[in-house]
């Protein structure tokens, strides 16, 4: 995973319902011109439900907690992306765009993205 040169890094954020954590991450990191950002959820009731095309598309996939790791492994048992998930360890206790959530996302995801961007 990872992209060299001027290509934007295809970044996928996954949580359960795609309403708070991953949706906030998409909003926050979507402003970065070096990133192409999408978000999805693992629940049948998610705003946008994660699918195999999204896993194929992404250069990097961030999950919010280990529940998503288990669910993605169940939904896509043989997909190579499931072995390369980056867990941000962010509990489902924040509202959309909560300042503490934004801070945690920046603190935990940004170093991985900078490394991928060659920064």
N, C-alpha and C positions, 0 to 999 in steps of 0.2 A: 504494500500500500504506500501511497505517497506519490507526489507528482513533482517532476523537475521542471525548471524553466518558468515560463510565464503563465502556464495553465493554472486555472483556478482549482483549488483543492475541493473535491466533491465531499462534503461533510454531512453526515446524517446523525441526528440526535434522536434517541428513542427513549420513551418512557411508557407509562401504562395507557393513559387516556389521550395523550397528545393535546392536553388542554392547558397545562401549567408549566411543568419543567421543560419538556422538549420544545414546546411552543415558545417559551421565553428564550431558550437557547437559539432557536431559529431567528427570532427577532433581533437578539443581541449580536450574534455573529453574522447575520445576513448583511450587515452594513460594511463588512470587511470586503474590499474589492478583490482580495486574493482568494476568497472562498465562494463556493456555490453551495448554499446551505438549504437543507430540507429537514423536516421533522416528521415523526410518525409515532404511533402507539402500538402496543401488542394486543390490546383488548379488542374484542369484537365491537365495542362501543366507542372506540377511538375516533377522534375527529378525522384523522387520516390513518388508515391501518397499514402497518408495515407489510411489504410484500417482497417477493424474491427479486423483482426488477430493481427495487431500491438497494438491496444488498449488493447486487451486481454493479450498480451505478457508483456506489460510494467508494471513495479512496480511504476514508476513515469513518468508523461508526462509534459514537459515544453512547453508552447506556447510563441511566441514572442510578440504578442499583442492581444487585444480583438477580432480582426477580426477572428483569429483562433478559439476562444471560440465559436463565433456565427456560424462559418462554421462547426465545429465539431458537435455542437448541431443540426445543420440542417442535416448533413450527417448521424449521428448516434444518433437519438433522444432519444433512451432508453438505451444507453450504460452507465453503472455506472461510467466509467472512465471520462466522460465528466463533471461530478460533482466535480472531484478532480484535475482538471488542475491547474498548477502553471504558472501564467502569469509573464514573465520577463520584460514586458514593454520596449521592444527594437524595435524602429521604423525601417522600411524597408528603410534605407538610407546608409547602409554600403556595401562595397564590401567583397567578400570572404576573410577571414583571415585578415581583417582590424584590426590593433592593438587596436583601440578604441573598436571595437566590441568584440574582445577577452577579453579585460579588463572588459567590461560590463557583459559578460557571466560569467566570473570567479566571479565577485563581487556579481552577483544576483543569480546564480544557485548553486555555491559551498556551501553556508551555508545550503541549503536544502539537498544537497547530503551528506554533513558531518553528518547532523542529522540522515539521513537514515542509514548511515554507522556506526552510534553509536559513532561518533567522537565529 
